[in-house]
């Protein structure tokens, strides 16, 4: 699983360790948070996820265009039954259009768009439009997000579009400051509604439905470095979609 991007990222992390005096925002792992980067800031991060025989790795880089606008490029790779493949390119952006700050608390709301460009014609191009907001405080956190994914494919089989939504609650068990490690614990509720698929323009009745899952997660930060991790477990379903398999995810991120 060695890849040249891994070595580059490790060098960046080592070089940047402890060089920033900027506070880190705490956000969900499976959901989407409203936080954006400061103007001119960079945020390289690597994500590792897996379920059963499936192993995924994603290299990402965020950049703060303005104090309210961040763009993020993502390159996912998948290892499945010893087959290693590049899964295309993702281009994401967040625009924060509402923010309110006071000592010990902040509230923010952001609009999110994401374009998924696949490698081959057998996978759809996806346009995702979403909204996310939340509150960060000294003790308690909450976040919400919702996004609609429209799929476009050059094939007679059109998979159903989906609506993803999340609600997250978190708390900080120990009081701390910027110069000490900071831990926040989250519980994320995740839902997905999948529309019915179509074949040659005809609706496939045995398709579509709902699925719900829960994910206990954490975020551990030290200065400008953050480690996030958690486990998602499928809880319920309706219709013709499957519950998410139990899976894990870890992300290491740096703000420069």
C-alpha positions as CSV (number, residue, x, y, z in Angstrom):
1,X,0.0,0.0,0.0
2,X,3.0,2.3,-0.2
3,X,2.4,5.3,-2.4
4,X,4.6,8.3,-3.2
5,X,1.9,10.7,-1.9
6,X,2.2,9.1,1.5
7,X,5.9,10.1,1.7
8,X,5.1,13.6,0.6
9,X,2.4,14.0,3.2
10,X,4.5,12.7,6.0
11,X,7.3,15.2,5.1
12,X,4.7,18.0,5.1
13,X,3.4,17.0,8.5
14,X,6.8,16.7,10.1
15,X,7.9,20.1,8.6
16,X,4.8,21.8,9.8
17,X,4.5,20.3,13.3
18,X,4.1,23.0,15.9
19,X,4.6,25.9,13.4
20,X,1.1,27.4,13.6
21,X,-0.6,29.3,16.4
22,X,-4.1,29.0,14.9
23,X,-6.9,27.3,16.8
24,X,-8.4,24.1,15.4
25,X,-12.1,23.7,14.8
26,X,-13.8,20.5,15.9
27,X,-16.1,18.9,13.4
28,X,-17.9,15.6,12.6
29,X,-16.0,12.7,10.9
30,X,-18.8,11.1,8.8
31,X,-20.9,14.3,8.6
32,X,-20.0,17.7,7.2
33,X,-19.2,20.7,9.4
34,X,-19.4,24.4,8.5
35,X,-15.8,25.3,9.4
36,X,-13.7,27.0,6.7
37,X,-10.0,27.7,6.5
38,X,-8.4,31.1,7.1
39,X,-7.5,33.1,4.0
40,X,-4.3,31.7,2.5
41,X,-4.3,28.6,4.8
42,X,-3.5,25.1,3.6
43,X,-4.9,21.9,5.1
44,X,-3.4,18.7,3.9
45,X,-4.9,15.5,5.3
46,X,-5.0,11.8,4.8
47,X,-8.0,9.5,5.5
48,X,-7.9,5.8,6.0
49,X,-11.2,3.8,6.0
50,X,-12.2,0.1,5.8
51,X,-14.9,-2.5,6.0
52,X,-14.3,-6.2,5.6
53,X,-11.9,-6.7,2.7
54,X,-12.4,-3.2,1.4
55,X,-9.6,-0.7,2.3
56,X,-9.8,3.0,1.2
57,X,-7.2,5.8,1.4
58,X,-7.8,9.4,0.4
59,X,-5.3,12.2,0.0
60,X,-6.8,15.7,0.3
61,X,-5.7,19.3,0.3
62,X,-7.8,22.3,1.3
63,X,-7.0,26.0,0.6
64,X,-8.6,29.1,2.0
65,X,-9.4,31.5,-0.9
66,X,-11.0,34.0,1.5
67,X,-11.9,34.0,5.1
68,X,-15.3,32.5,4.2
69,X,-14.5,30.4,1.1
70,X,-12.5,27.1,1.1
71,X,-11.8,24.7,-1.8
72,X,-10.7,21.1,-1.3
73,X,-9.3,18.6,-3.8
74,X,-9.6,14.9,-2.9
75,X,-8.0,11.8,-4.5
76,X,-9.4,8.5,-3.3
77,X,-7.8,5.1,-3.8
78,X,-9.4,1.7,-3.0
79,X,-7.9,-1.7,-2.3
80,X,-10.5,-4.5,-2.7
81,X,-9.4,-8.2,-2.8
82,X,-5.8,-7.2,-3.6
83,X,-7.0,-5.0,-6.5
84,X,-5.7,-1.4,-6.1
85,X,-7.5,1.3,-8.0
86,X,-7.8,5.1,-8.4
87,X,-11.4,6.2,-7.9
88,X,-11.3,9.5,-9.7
89,X,-11.1,13.1,-8.4
90,X,-13.3,15.1,-6.1
91,X,-13.5,18.9,-6.0
92,X,-15.3,20.3,-3.0
93,X,-15.9,23.8,-1.8
94,X,-17.5,25.5,1.3
95,X,-18.8,29.0,1.5
96,X,-19.6,30.3,5.0
97,X,-22.5,32.8,4.7
98,X,-23.3,33.2,8.4
99,X,-21.1,33.3,11.4
100,X,-21.5,34.5,15.0
101,X,-18.7,34.6,17.5
102,X,-18.5,35.3,21.2
103,X,-16.1,34.3,23.9
104,X,-16.2,30.5,24.3
105,X,-18.8,30.0,21.5
106,X,-19.3,30.2,17.7
107,X,-22.1,29.4,15.3
108,X,-21.6,29.0,11.6
109,X,-23.6,28.0,8.5
110,X,-22.0,27.1,5.2
111,X,-23.1,26.0,1.7
112,X,-21.2,23.0,0.3
113,X,-20.8,21.8,-3.3
114,X,-18.9,18.7,-4.4
115,X,-18.1,17.4,-7.9
116,X,-17.1,13.7,-8.3
117,X,-15.3,13.0,-11.5
118,X,-15.0,9.2,-12.1
119,X,-12.2,7.3,-13.9
120,X,-14.4,5.3,-16.3
121,X,-17.7,5.6,-18.0
122,X,-19.3,2.8,-15.8
123,X,-19.4,5.2,-12.8
124,X,-21.6,8.3,-12.6
125,X,-20.4,11.9,-12.4
126,X,-21.9,13.2,-9.2
127,X,-22.9,16.8,-8.3
128,X,-23.6,17.3,-4.6
129,X,-25.3,20.4,-3.2
130,X,-25.6,20.7,0.5
131,X,-26.0,22.9,3.6
132,X,-24.3,22.5,7.0
133,X,-24.3,24.4,10.3
134,X,-23.5,24.1,13.9
135,X,-22.3,25.4,17.2
136,X,-19.0,25.0,19.0
137,X,-18.7,25.8,22.7
138,X,-16.4,25.1,25.5
139,X,-18.4,22.1,26.6
140,X,-21.1,21.1,24.1
141,X,-21.3,20.9,20.3
142,X,-24.0,20.3,17.7
143,X,-24.0,20.1,13.9
144,X,-26.4,19.3,11.1
145,X,-25.9,18.7,7.4
146,X,-28.0,17.8,4.4
147,X,-26.8,17.2,0.8
148,X,-28.5,16.1,-2.4
149,X,-26.4,14.1,-4.9
150,X,-27.4,14.1,-8.5
151,X,-25.9,11.4,-10.7
152,X,-25.1,11.6,-14.4
153,X,-24.0,8.5,-16.4
154,X,-23.8,7.5,-20.1
155,X,-25.6,4.2,-19.6
156,X,-29.1,2.8,-19.9
157,X,-29.0,2.1,-16.2
158,X,-29.4,5.3,-14.1
159,X,-28.8,4.8,-10.3
160,X,-31.1,6.7,-8.1
161,X,-30.1,10.1,-6.7
162,X,-29.7,10.3,-3.0
163,X,-30.3,12.7,-0.1
164,X,-27.8,12.4,2.8
165,X,-28.4,14.0,6.2
166,X,-26.7,14.0,9.5
167,X,-27.1,15.2,13.1
168,X,-24.2,15.3,15.5
169,X,-23.8,16.0,19.2
170,X,-20.5,16.3,21.0
171,X,-18.9,17.3,24.3
172,X,-15.5,18.1,25.6
173,X,-14.9,15.9,28.7
174,X,-11.8,17.8,29.9
175,X,-11.1,21.5,30.1
176,X,-7.9,22.4,28.3
177,X,-6.1,25.2,26.3
178,X,-4.4,25.5,23.0
179,X,-1.0,24.4,24.3
180,X,-2.3,21.0,25.5
181,X,-4.0,18.1,23.7
182,X,-7.8,18.7,23.3
183,X,-10.3,15.8,23.1
184,X,-13.9,16.1,21.9
185,X,-16.3,13.1,21.7
186,X,-19.1,12.9,19.2
187,X,-22.2,10.8,18.4
188,X,-23.2,11.1,14.8
189,X,-26.6,10.1,13.4
190,X,-26.4,9.4,9.6
191,X,-29.3,9.0,7.2
192,X,-29.6,8.3,3.5
193,X,-32.7,8.4,1.2
194,X,-32.1,6.8,-2.2
195,X,-34.5,7.4,-5.1
196,X,-35.6,4.6,-7.4
197,X,-33.3,3.7,-10.2
198,X,-34.2,3.8,-13.9
199,X,-33.5,1.5,-16.8
200,X,-34.0,2.8,-20.3
201,X,-36.1,5.6,-18.8
202,X,-38.4,3.1,-16.9
203,X,-38.5,3.2,-13.1
204,X,-37.2,0.1,-11.3
205,X,-39.8,-0.6,-8.6
206,X,-37.5,-2.9,-6.5
207,X,-35.0,-0.1,-5.8
208,X,-34.6,2.9,-3.5
209,X,-35.3,3.3,0.2
210,X,-33.8,4.6,3.4
211,X,-30.9,3.6,5.6
212,X,-29.8,4.9,9.0
213,X,-26.6,4.4,11.0
214,X,-24.8,5.7,14.2
215,X,-21.2,6.5,14.6
216,X,-19.3,7.3,17.9
217,X,-16.3,9.4,16.9
218,X,-13.6,11.5,18.4
219,X,-11.4,14.4,17.5
220,X,-8.0,14.9,19.2
221,X,-6.1,18.1,18.5
222,X,-2.7,19.5,19.5
223,X,-2.1,22.9,18.2
224,X,-2.4,22.7,14.4
225,X,-2.6,18.9,14.1
226,X,-5.8,16.9,14.4
227,X,-6.6,13.2,14.6
228,X,-10.2,12.1,14.0
229,X,-11.5,8.5,14.2
230,X,-14.6,6.5,14.7
231,X,-16.8,3.5,13.8
232,X,-20.1,3.6,11.9
233,X,-22.7,0.8,12.5
234,X,-25.8,0.3,10.4
235,X,-29.0,0.5,12.5
236,X,-32.0,0.2,10.3
237,X,-33.3,0.3,6.7
238,X,-36.4,0.4,4.6
239,X,-37.1,-0.4,1.0
240,X,-34.4,-1.9,-1.2
241,X,-31.2,-0.4,0.2
242,X,-28.8,-2.1,2.5
243,X,-27.7,-1.0,5.9
244,X,-24.2,0.4,5.9
245,X,-21.7,-2.3,7.0
246,X,-19.8,-1.7,10.2
247,X,-16.7,0.4,9.1
248,X,-14.0,2.5,10.6
249,X,-12.4,5.8,9.5
250,X,-9.4,7.8,10.6
251,X,-8.2,11.1,9.4
252,X,-4.9,13.0,10.1
253,X,-5.0,16.7,9.3
254,X,-2.7,19.7,9.5
255,X,-3.5,23.4,9.2
256,X,-0.7,25.6,7.8
